[in-house]
Amino acid sequence: LNGHELGQRGIAAAVARLQQLGRAANAGQRVLDLMRQDRLGLFGPRDDRLDVKTAALQPIASIARWAALSTGSPALSTADRLRDAAGTRFLDADDATALAESYVVATRIRWEQRHLGADLTLPALSPQDRAAVRGVGRELDRVRRKLSYLASTSSFTA
C-alpha cells in the first residue's frame, strides 16, 4: 500500500496488511514477495503528501522482522532485530546499517512533524529533511531490490 491508498482505505487495511506480513514471517520468500509489492509510496499520484510510517518505517520493520526471525533472533525492537540479523546470509552488515540509519532518520522526521498529522507534505519539510526522506527511500528501495534478487536466485534456502 502506498500512502495515498492507505489514506483511502483507512486503518483496517493497515491492520490487515500487518496481519498478512505476520502470517508470512516464517516463509522468507512470501515475505519478500509482499515487500516487493510495496513500492516506496512516499508520494500520492498527484500530490506531495507524505506518510513516513507507511512508506519507510513499516517496510524497514518488516525486513528487520523477517531477517531476525530467519536467523532465530528473539529480539523485539527493530533496531535489535537489524543488529542481530546484520552480517548473516539474510541481511549483510552494510544493508543492516543502512536500514538502521534510515529507520532513525524516518522516526526523527515523523516525530518532529507529528503535529501536521495526515497533512504532512514535502514543502512543509526543511530542505535537509526532504533530502533525508529521499535518501531513506533510495536506501530502502536498494535493499528491497537486492533481497528480491537474492530470493529469485534461491540464496535463502538451506
NUTIFI-445509 format. One record per residue: residue number from 1; residue in three letters; x, y, z of N, C-alpha, C, O in turn. Coordinates in steps of 0.05 Angstrom, whole numbers, plus 32768, in hexadecimal, padded with zeros to 4 digits. Layout:
<atoms>
ATOM, resi, resn, n.xx, n.yy, n.zz, ca.xx, ca.yy, ca.zz, c.xx, c.yy, c.zz, o.xx, o.yy, o.zz
ATOM, NUM, ala, X, Y, Z, X, Y, Z, X, Y, Z, X, Y, Z
...
</atoms>
This chain:
<atoms>
ATOM, resi, resn, n.xx, n.yy, n.zz, ca.xx, ca.yy, ca.zz, c.xx, c.yy, c.zz, o.xx, o.yy, o.zz
ATOM, 1, leu, 8011, 7FE8, 8000, 8000, 8000, 8000, 8011, 8019, 8000, 8025, 801A, 800F
ATOM, 2, asn, 800B, 802C, 7FF0, 801A, 8045, 7FF1, 800A, 8058, 8003, 7FF4, 8052, 800B
ATOM, 3, gly, 8015, 806F, 8009, 8009, 8082, 801B, 7FED, 808B, 8013, 7FDB, 808D, 8023
ATOM, 4, his, 7FEA, 808F, 7FF9, 7FD0, 8098, 7FEE, 7FBB, 8082, 7FF2, 7FA4, 8088, 7FFB
ATOM, 5, glu, 7FC1, 8069, 7FEB, 7FAF, 8053, 7FEF, 7FA7, 804F, 800C, 7F90, 8049, 8013
ATOM, 6, leu, 7FBC, 8051, 801D, 7FB6, 804E, 803A, 7FA2, 8062, 8044, 7F90, 805C, 8053
ATOM, 7, gly, 7FA5, 807B, 803B, 7F93, 8090, 8042, 7F77, 808A, 8039, 7F63, 8090, 8047
ATOM, 8, gln, 7F74, 807D, 8022, 7F5A, 8076, 8018, 7F4D, 805E, 8026, 7F35, 805D, 802A
ATOM, 9, arg, 7F5E, 804B, 802D, 7F53, 8032, 8038, 7F52, 8032, 8056, 7F43, 8023, 8062
ATOM, 10, gly, 7F61, 8044, 8063, 7F5F, 8047, 8080, 7F6F, 8032, 808F, 7F7F, 8023, 8085
ATOM, 11, ile, 7F6B, 8033, 80A9, 7F7A, 8023, 80BC, 7F75, 8005, 80B8, 7F87, 7FF5, 80BC
ATOM, 12, ala, 7F5C, 7FFE, 80B0, 7F56, 7FE2, 80AD, 7F69, 7FD4, 8098, 7F71, 7FBE, 809C
ATOM, 13, ala, 7F6F, 7FE3, 8083, 7F81, 7FD8, 806F, 7F9D, 7FD5, 807A, 7FAB, 7FC1, 8074
ATOM, 14, ala, 7FA6, 7FE8, 808A, 7FC1, 7FE6, 8096, 7FC2, 7FCF, 80A9, 7FD6, 7FC0, 80A9
ATOM, 15, val, 7FAE, 7FCB, 80B9, 7FAE, 7FB4, 80CC, 7FAE, 7F9A, 80BD, 7FBD, 7F87, 80C4
ATOM, 16, ala, 7F9E, 7F98, 80A8, 7F9D, 7F80, 8097, 7FB9, 7F7A, 808B, 7FC2, 7F63, 8089
ATOM, 17, arg, 7FC6, 7F8F, 8082, 7FE0, 7F8C, 8075, 7FF5, 7F82, 808A, 8005, 7F71, 8083
ATOM, 18, leu, 7FF5, 7F8E, 80A2, 8007, 7F85, 80B6, 8002, 7F68, 80BE, 8014, 7F59, 80C3
ATOM, 19, gln, 7FE8, 7F60, 80BF, 7FE1, 7F45, 80C6, 7FEB, 7F32, 80B0, 7FF5, 7F1C, 80B5
ATOM, 20, gln, 7FE9, 7F3B, 8097, 7FF2, 7F2B, 8080, 8011, 7F27, 8082, 801B, 7F11, 807D
ATOM, 21, leu, 801F, 7F3D, 8088, 803C, 7F3A, 808B, 8043, 7F28, 80A3, 8056, 7F19, 80A1
ATOM, 22, gly, 8034, 7F2B, 80B8, 803A, 7F1A, 80D0, 8036, 7EFC, 80CA, 8046, 7EEC, 80D2
ATOM, 23, arg, 8021, 7EF5, 80BB, 801C, 7ED9, 80B3, 8032, 7ECF, 80A1, 8038, 7EB7, 80A2
ATOM, 24, ala, 803E, 7EE0, 8092, 8052, 7ED8, 807F, 806F, 7ED9, 808A, 8082, 7ED4, 807B
ATOM, 25, ala, 8072, 7EE1, 80A3, 808C, 7EE7, 80AE, 80A0, 7ECF, 80AC, 80B8, 7ED4, 80A8
ATOM, 26, asn, 8096, 7EB7, 80AF, 80A8, 7EA0, 80AE, 80AD, 7E96, 8092, 80BF, 7E85, 808E
ATOM, 27, ala, 809F, 7EA0, 807E, 80A3, 7E97, 8063, 80B2, 7EAE, 8054, 80A5, 7EC0, 8049
ATOM, 28, gly, 80CC, 7EAC, 8054, 80DD, 7EC2, 8049, 80D5, 7ECB, 802E, 80D3, 7EE3, 8029
ATOM, 29, gln, 80D0, 7EB9, 801B, 80C9, 7EC1, 8000, 80AF, 7ED0, 8000, 80AC, 7EE4, 7FF2
ATOM, 30, arg, 809B, 7EC8, 800F, 8081, 7ED5, 8010, 8084, 7EF1, 801B, 8078, 7F04, 8011
ATOM, 31, val, 8094, 7EF5, 8030, 8099, 7F10, 803B, 80A5, 7F21, 8026, 809E, 7F39, 8023
ATOM, 32, leu, 80B9, 7F17, 8018, 80C6, 7F27, 8003, 80B3, 7F2E, 7FED, 80B3, 7F44, 7FE2
ATOM, 33, asp, 80A1, 7F1B, 7FE6, 808D, 7F21, 7FD2, 807A, 7F38, 7FDB, 8074, 7F4A, 7FCC
ATOM, 34, leu, 8073, 7F37, 7FF5, 8061, 7F4C, 7FFF, 8070, 7F67, 8000, 8064, 7F7C, 7FFA
ATOM, 35, met, 808A, 7F66, 8008, 8099, 7F7F, 8009, 809D, 7F8A, 7FED, 809D, 7FA3, 7FE9
ATOM, 36, arg, 80A0, 7F79, 7FD9, 80A4, 7F82, 7FBD, 808B, 7F90, 7FB3, 808D, 7FA2, 7FA3
ATOM, 37, gln, 8073, 7F88, 7FBD, 805B, 7F95, 7FB4, 8059, 7FB2, 7FBE, 804D, 7FC3, 7FB1
ATOM, 38, asp, 8066, 7FB8, 7FD5, 8066, 7FD3, 7FE0, 807B, 7FE3, 7FD1, 8093, 7FDF, 7FD5
ATOM, 39, arg, 8073, 7FF5, 7FC1, 8086, 8008, 7FB5, 8089, 801E, 7FCA, 8079, 8020, 7FDD
ATOM, 40, leu, 809C, 802F, 7FC7, 80A2, 8043, 7FDB, 8089, 8052, 7FE4, 8086, 8056, 7FFC
ATOM, 41, gly, 8079, 805C, 7FD2, 8060, 8067, 7FDA, 8062, 8081, 7FEA, 804F, 8087, 7FF9
ATOM, 42, leu, 8077, 808F, 7FE9, 8079, 80A8, 7FF8, 8066, 80BD, 7FED, 805C, 80CE, 7FFC
ATOM, 43, phe, 8061, 80BB, 7FD4, 8051, 80D0, 7FC7, 8037, 80C4, 7FBC, 8037, 80AE, 7FB0
ATOM, 44, gly, 8021, 80D2, 7FC0, 8008, 80CA, 7FB3, 800A, 80CF, 7F96, 801E, 80DB, 7F8D
ATOM, 45, pro, 7FF7, 80C6, 7F86, 7FFA, 80C9, 7F69, 7FFB, 80E6, 7F5F, 8008, 80EC, 7F4C
ATOM, 46, arg, 7FED, 80F8, 7F6D, 7FEC, 8114, 7F63, 7FF1, 8128, 7F79, 7FE9, 8140, 7F76
ATOM, 47, asp, 7FFD, 8120, 7F8E, 8002, 8134, 7FA3, 801C, 812D, 7FB1, 8029, 811A, 7FAA
ATOM, 48, asp, 8023, 813D, 7FC4, 803D, 8139, 7FD1, 803A, 8132, 7FEE, 804B, 8137, 7FFF
ATOM, 49, arg, 8023, 8125, 7FF5, 801F, 811C, 8010, 8033, 8106, 8017, 803B, 80F7, 8005
ATOM, 50, leu, 8039, 8104, 8030, 804E, 80F2, 8039, 8045, 80E2, 8050, 803B, 80ED, 8064
ATOM, 51, asp, 8047, 80C7, 804E, 8040, 80B6, 8064, 8059, 80A6, 806B, 805E, 8090, 8060
ATOM, 52, val, 8069, 80B1, 807D, 8083, 80A6, 8084, 8081, 808A, 8090, 8091, 8078, 808B
ATOM, 53, lys, 806C, 8086, 80A0, 8069, 806C, 80AD, 8064, 8056, 8099, 8071, 8042, 8099
ATOM, 54, thr, 8051, 805B, 8087, 804A, 8047, 8073, 8060, 8043, 805E, 8066, 802C, 8056
ATOM, 55, ala, 806C, 8059, 8056, 8080, 8057, 8040, 809B, 804E, 8049, 80AA, 8042, 8039
ATOM, 56, ala, 80A3, 8053, 8062, 80BE, 804D, 806A, 80C0, 803C, 8083, 80CD, 8027, 8083
ATOM, 57, leu, 80B2, 8044, 8099, 80B5, 8036, 80B2, 80AA, 8019, 80B1, 80B8, 8007, 80BB
ATOM, 58, gln, 8093, 8015, 80A7, 8087, 7FFB, 80A6, 8097, 7FE8, 8094, 809C, 7FD1, 809C
ATOM, 59, pro, 80A0, 7FF0, 807C, 80B0, 7FDE, 806B, 80CB, 7FD7, 8079, 80D4, 7FC0, 8077
ATOM, 60, ile, 80D8, 7FEA, 8086, 80F1, 7FE4, 8093, 80EC, 7FD0, 80AA, 80FB, 7FBD, 80AE
ATOM, 61, ala, 80D7, 7FD5, 80B9, 80D0, 7FC3, 80CF, 80C9, 7FA7, 80C5, 80D0, 7F93, 80D1
ATOM, 62, ser, 80BC, 7FA5, 80AD, 80B6, 7F8B, 80A2, 80CF, 7F7C, 8099, 80D1, 7F64, 809E
ATOM, 63, ile, 80E1, 7F8A, 808D, 80FA, 7F7D, 8085, 810A, 7F74, 809D, 8114, 7F5E, 809E
ATOM, 64, ala, 810B, 7F85, 80B2, 8119, 7F7E, 80CB, 810C, 7F66, 80D8, 811A, 7F54, 80E2
ATOM, 65, arg, 80F2, 7F65, 80D8, 80E3, 7F4F, 80E5, 80E9, 7F35, 80D6, 80F0, 7F21, 80E2
ATOM, 66, trp, 80E7, 7F36, 80BB, 80ED, 7F1E, 80AB, 810A, 7F14, 80AF, 810E, 7EFC, 80B4
ATOM, 67, ala, 811D, 7F26, 80AE, 8139, 7F1F, 80B0, 813F, 7F13, 80CC, 814D, 7F00, 80CE
ATOM, 68, ala, 8134, 7F20, 80E0, 8139, 7F17, 80FC, 812D, 7EFC, 8101, 8139, 7EEA, 810D
ATOM, 69, leu, 8114, 7EF8, 80F8, 8107, 7EDF, 80FC, 8115, 7EC9, 80EC, 8117, 7EB2, 80F5
ATOM, 70, ser, 811F, 7ED0, 80D5, 812E, 7EBC, 80C4, 8148, 7EB3, 80D1, 8151, 7E9D, 80CD
ATOM, 71, thr, 8153, 7EC5, 80E2, 816C, 7EBE, 80EF, 8167, 7EB2, 810B, 817A, 7EAA, 8119
ATOM, 72, gly, 814E, 7EB1, 8114, 8148, 7EA7, 812E, 814A, 7EBA, 8145, 814C, 7EB3, 815C
ATOM, 73, ser, 814B, 7ED4, 813E, 814E, 7EE8, 8153, 8134, 7EEC, 8162, 811F, 7EED, 8156
ATOM, 74, pro, 8136, 7EEF, 817D, 811F, 7EF5, 818D, 8119, 7F13, 8190, 8108, 7F1B, 81A0
ATOM, 75, ala, 8129, 7F24, 8183, 8127, 7F41, 8186, 810B, 7F4B, 8180, 80FD, 7F40, 816E
ATOM, 76, leu, 8103, 7F60, 818E, 80E8, 7F6B, 818A, 80E9, 7F87, 817D, 80D6, 7F8D, 816E
ATOM, 77, ser, 80FD, 7F96, 8181, 80FE, 7FB1, 8175, 810B, 7FAF, 8159, 811B, 7F9E, 8153
ATOM, 78, thr, 8103, 7FC2, 8148, 810E, 7FC3, 812D, 812D, 7FC6, 812D, 813B, 7FB8, 811E
ATOM, 79, ala, 8137, 7FD7, 813E, 8154, 7FDB, 8140, 8162, 7FC2, 8148, 8177, 7FBB, 813D
ATOM, 80, asp, 8157, 7FB4, 815C, 8163, 7F9B, 8165, 8162, 7F85, 8150, 8175, 7F76, 814C
ATOM, 81, arg, 814B, 7F84, 8142, 8148, 7F71, 812D, 815C, 7F75, 8116, 8169, 7F62, 810C
ATOM, 82, leu, 8160, 7F8E, 810F, 8174, 7F95, 80FA, 8190, 7F8E, 8103, 81A0, 7F83, 80F4
ATOM, 83, arg, 8196, 7F94, 811C, 81B0, 7F8E, 8127, 81B5, 7F70, 8128, 81CB, 7F67, 8121
ATOM, 84, asp, 81A1, 7F60, 8130, 81A4, 7F43, 8131, 81A7, 7F37, 8115, 81B5, 7F23, 8111
ATOM, 85, ala, 8199, 7F42, 8101, 8199, 7F36, 80E6, 81B1, 7F40, 80D6, 81B7, 7F35, 80C0
ATOM, 86, ala, 81BF, 7F55, 80DF, 81D5, 7F60, 80D0, 81EB, 7F4C, 80CC, 81F3, 7F3E, 80DE
ATOM, 87, gly, 81F5, 7F4A, 80B3, 820B, 7F38, 80AD, 8203, 7F1B, 80AA, 8215, 7F0A, 80A8
ATOM, 88, thr, 81EA, 7F15, 80A8, 81E1, 7EFA, 80A3, 81DB, 7EF6, 8086, 81DE, 7F09, 8076
ATOM, 89, arg, 81D4, 7EDE, 807E, 81CE, 7EDA, 8062, 81B4, 7EE7, 8059, 81AE, 7EE9, 8042
ATOM, 90, phe, 81A4, 7EF0, 806D, 818B, 7EFC, 8067, 818D, 7F1B, 8064, 817D, 7F27, 8055
ATOM, 91, leu, 81A0, 7F27, 8071, 81A3, 7F44, 8070, 81C0, 7F4B, 8076, 81CA, 7F47, 808C
ATOM, 92, asp, 81CE, 7F55, 8062, 81EA, 7F5B, 8067, 81ED, 7F74, 8078, 81DB, 7F83, 807C
ATOM, 93, ala, 8205, 7F77, 8083, 820A, 7F8C, 8097, 8205, 7FA8, 808C, 81FA, 7FB9, 809A
ATOM, 94, asp, 820D, 7FAD, 8073, 8209, 7FC8, 8067, 81EB, 7FCE, 8064, 81E3, 7FE4, 806A
ATOM, 95, asp, 81DC, 7FBA, 805B, 81BF, 7FBF, 8058, 81B2, 7FC3, 8073, 81A0, 7FD4, 8076
ATOM, 96, ala, 81B9, 7FB4, 8087, 81AE, 7FB7, 80A2, 81B5, 7FD3, 80AD, 81A4, 7FDF, 80B9
ATOM, 97, thr, 81CD, 7FDC, 80A9, 81D5, 7FF6, 80B2, 81C5, 800C, 80A3, 81BB, 801F, 80B0
ATOM, 98, ala, 81C2, 8009, 8089, 81B3, 801D, 807A, 8196, 801E, 8083, 818A, 8033, 8085
ATOM, 99, leu, 818A, 8006, 8087, 816E, 8005, 8091, 816B, 8011, 80AD, 8157, 801F, 80B2
ATOM, 100, ala, 817E, 800B, 80BE, 817D, 8016, 80D9, 817F, 8035, 80D9, 8170, 8042, 80E7
ATOM, 101, glu, 8191, 803F, 80C9, 8194, 805C, 80C7, 817B, 8069, 80BA, 8172, 807E, 80C3
ATOM, 102, ser, 8170, 805B, 80A6, 8158, 8065, 8099, 8140, 8065, 80AD, 8130, 8077, 80AD
ATOM, 103, tyr, 813F, 8051, 80BD, 812A, 804F, 80D1, 812B, 8066, 80E5, 8117, 8072, 80EC
ATOM, 104, val, 8143, 806C, 80EE, 8147, 8082, 8101, 813F, 809D, 80F4, 8131, 80AD, 8100
ATOM, 105, val, 8147, 80A1, 80DB, 8141, 80BA, 80CD, 8123, 80BD, 80C9, 8117, 80D2, 80CE
ATOM, 106, ala, 8116, 80A7, 80C0, 80F9, 80A8, 80BB, 80EA, 80AC, 80D5, 80D6, 80BB, 80D5
ATOM, 107, thr, 80F3, 809F, 80EA, 80E6, 80A3, 8104, 80E8, 80C0, 810E, 80D5, 80CC, 8117
ATOM, 108, arg, 8100, 80CB, 810B, 8104, 80E7, 8113, 80F2, 80FA, 8104, 80E5, 810B, 810F
ATOM, 109, ile, 80F0, 80F6, 80EA, 80DF, 8108, 80D9, 80C2, 8104, 80E1, 80B3, 8117, 80E3
ATOM, 110, arg, 80BA, 80EB, 80E5, 809E, 80E6, 80EC, 8097, 80F3, 8107, 8082, 80FF, 810A
ATOM, 111, trp, 80A9, 80F1, 811A, 80A3, 80FD, 8134, 80A4, 811C, 8134, 8094, 8129, 8141
ATOM, 112, glu, 80B7, 8127, 8125, 80B8, 8144, 8123, 80A0, 8150, 8115, 8098, 8166, 811B
ATOM, 113, gln, 8095, 8141, 8102, 807F, 814B, 80F2, 8063, 8140, 80FB, 8050, 8144, 80EC
ATOM, 114, arg, 8062, 8132, 8111, 8049, 8125, 8119, 8032, 8138, 811D, 801B, 812F, 811A
ATOM, 115, his, 8037, 8151, 8123, 8021, 8164, 8127, 8012, 816A, 810D, 7FFC, 8173, 810D
ATOM, 116, leu, 801F, 8164, 80F6, 8012, 8168, 80DC, 8000, 8151, 80D4, 7FEE, 8154, 80C3
ATOM, 117, gly, 8003, 813A, 80E2, 7FF2, 8123, 80DD, 7FF2, 811A, 80C0, 8008, 8118, 80B4
ATOM, 118, ala, 7FDB, 8115, 80B5, 7FD8, 810B, 809A, 7FDE, 8120, 8085, 7FE1, 811A, 806D
ATOM, 119, asp, 7FE1, 8139, 808E, 7FE6, 814F, 807B, 8004, 8154, 8076, 800B, 8169, 806C
ATOM, 120, leu, 8015, 8142, 807E, 8032, 8146, 807A, 8038, 8146, 805C, 8031, 8133, 804E
ATOM, 121, thr, 8044, 815B, 8053, 804C, 815D, 8037, 8069, 8163, 8035, 8076, 816C, 8048
ATOM, 122, leu, 8075, 815D, 801E, 8091, 8162, 801A, 8098, 8180, 801E, 80AC, 8186, 802A
ATOM, 123, pro, 8088, 8193, 8013, 808F, 81AF, 8017, 8090, 81B7, 8035, 809D, 81CB, 803C
ATOM, 124, ala, 8081, 81A8, 8046, 8081, 81AF, 8062, 809B, 81A7, 8070, 80A1, 81B0, 8086
ATOM, 125, leu, 80AB, 8196, 8063, 80C5, 818E, 806E, 80DB, 81A1, 8066, 80D9, 81AF, 8052
ATOM, 126, ser, 80EF, 81A1, 8077, 8107, 81B1, 8070, 8115, 81A3, 8059, 8111, 818C, 8054
ATOM, 127, pro, 8126, 81B2, 804A, 8135, 81A6, 8034, 8145, 818E, 803D, 8147, 817A, 802E
ATOM, 128, gln, 8151, 818F, 8055, 8160, 8178, 805F, 814F, 8160, 8064, 8156, 8149, 805D
ATOM, 129, asp, 8137, 8165, 806F, 8124, 814E, 8074, 811A, 8143, 805A, 8116, 812A, 8058
ATOM, 130, arg, 8114, 8153, 8046, 810C, 8149, 802C, 8121, 8137, 8020, 811B, 8122, 8015
ATOM, 131, ala, 813A, 8140, 8021, 8150, 8130, 8017, 8153, 8116, 8027, 8158, 8101, 801C
ATOM, 132, ala, 814F, 8118, 8041, 8151, 8100, 8052, 813B, 80EC, 804B, 8140, 80D4, 804A
ATOM, 133, val, 8123, 80F6, 8047, 810C, 80E4, 803F, 8112, 80D6, 8025, 810D, 80BE, 8022
ATOM, 134, arg, 811C, 80E5, 8012, 8123, 80D9, 7FF8, 813A, 80C5, 7FFB, 8139, 80B0, 7FEE
ATOM, 135, gly, 814D, 80CB, 800C, 8163, 80B8, 8012, 8159, 809E, 801E, 8162, 8088, 8017
ATOM, 136, val, 8146, 80A0, 8031, 813A, 8089, 803D, 812C, 8078, 8028, 812F, 8060, 8027
ATOM, 137, gly, 811E, 8085, 8016, 8110, 8077, 8001, 8123, 8069, 7FEE, 811E, 8052, 7FE7
ATOM, 138, arg, 8139, 8075, 7FE7, 814D, 8068, 7FD6, 8159, 8050, 7FE4, 815C, 803B, 7FD7
ATOM, 139, glu, 8161, 8053, 7FFD, 816D, 803C, 800B, 8159, 8025, 800E, 8161, 800E, 800A
ATOM, 140, leu, 8141, 802B, 8015, 812D, 8016, 8018, 8128, 8008, 7FFE, 8126, 7FF0, 7FFD
ATOM, 141, asp, 8125, 8017, 7FE8, 8121, 800B, 7FCE, 8139, 7FFA, 7FC6, 8135, 7FE5, 7FBA
ATOM, 142, arg, 8151, 8003, 7FCC, 8169, 7FF4, 7FC5, 8169, 7FD9, 7FD4, 816F, 7FC4, 7FC8
ATOM, 143, val, 8163, 7FDA, 7FED, 8164, 7FC1, 7FFD, 814D, 7FAE, 7FF3, 8151, 7F96, 7FF1
ATOM, 144, arg, 8136, 7FB9, 7FEE, 8120, 7FA9, 7FE4, 8127, 7F9B, 7FC9, 8122, 7F83, 7FC6
ATOM, 145, arg, 8133, 7FAA, 7FB7, 813B, 7F9E, 7F9D, 8150, 7F88, 7FA2, 814E, 7F73, 7F95
ATOM, 146, lys, 8163, 7F8C, 7FB4, 8177, 7F78, 7FB9, 816A, 7F5F, 7FC5, 8171, 7F49, 7FBD
ATOM, 147, leu, 8159, 7F62, 7FD8, 814C, 7F4B, 7FE5, 813A, 7F3D, 7FD1, 8139, 7F24, 7FD1
ATOM, 148, ser, 812D, 7F4B, 7FC0, 811C, 7F3E, 7FAB, 812E, 7F2E, 7F98, 8127, 7F18, 7F91
ATOM, 149, tyr, 8145, 7F39, 7F90, 8157, 7F2A, 7F7F, 8161, 7F11, 7F8D, 8161, 7EFC, 7F81
ATOM, 150, leu, 816A, 7F14, 7FA6, 8174, 7EFD, 7FB4, 815F, 7EE7, 7FB8, 8164, 7ED0, 7FB6
ATOM, 151, ala, 8146, 7EF0, 7FBC, 8130, 7EDD, 7FBE, 812B, 7ECE, 7FA4, 8125, 7EB7, 7FA3
ATOM, 152, ser, 812F, 7EDD, 7F8E, 812B, 7ED0, 7F74, 8141, 7EBC, 7F6D, 813C, 7EAB, 7F5C
ATOM, 153, thr, 8158, 7EBE, 7F79, 816E, 7EAC, 7F74, 8170, 7E96, 7F89, 8183, 7E88, 7F8A
ATOM, 154, ser, 815B, 7E94, 7F9A, 815A, 7E80, 7FAF, 8171, 7E83, 7FC3, 817A, 7E6E, 7FCE
ATOM, 155, ser, 817B, 7E9A, 7FC8, 8191, 7E9F, 7FDB, 8188, 7E9A, 7FF8, 8199, 7E96, 8009
ATOM, 156, phe, 816E, 7E9A, 7FFD, 8165, 7E98, 8018, 815D, 7E7C, 8020, 8154, 7E77, 8036
ATOM, 157, thr, 815F, 7E69, 800D, 8158, 7E4D, 8014, 816F, 7E3F, 8021, 8186, 7E46, 801D
ATOM, 158, ala, 8169, 7E2C, 8031, 817E, 7E1E, 8040, 818D, 7E0B, 8030, 81A0, 7DFE, 8039
</atoms>
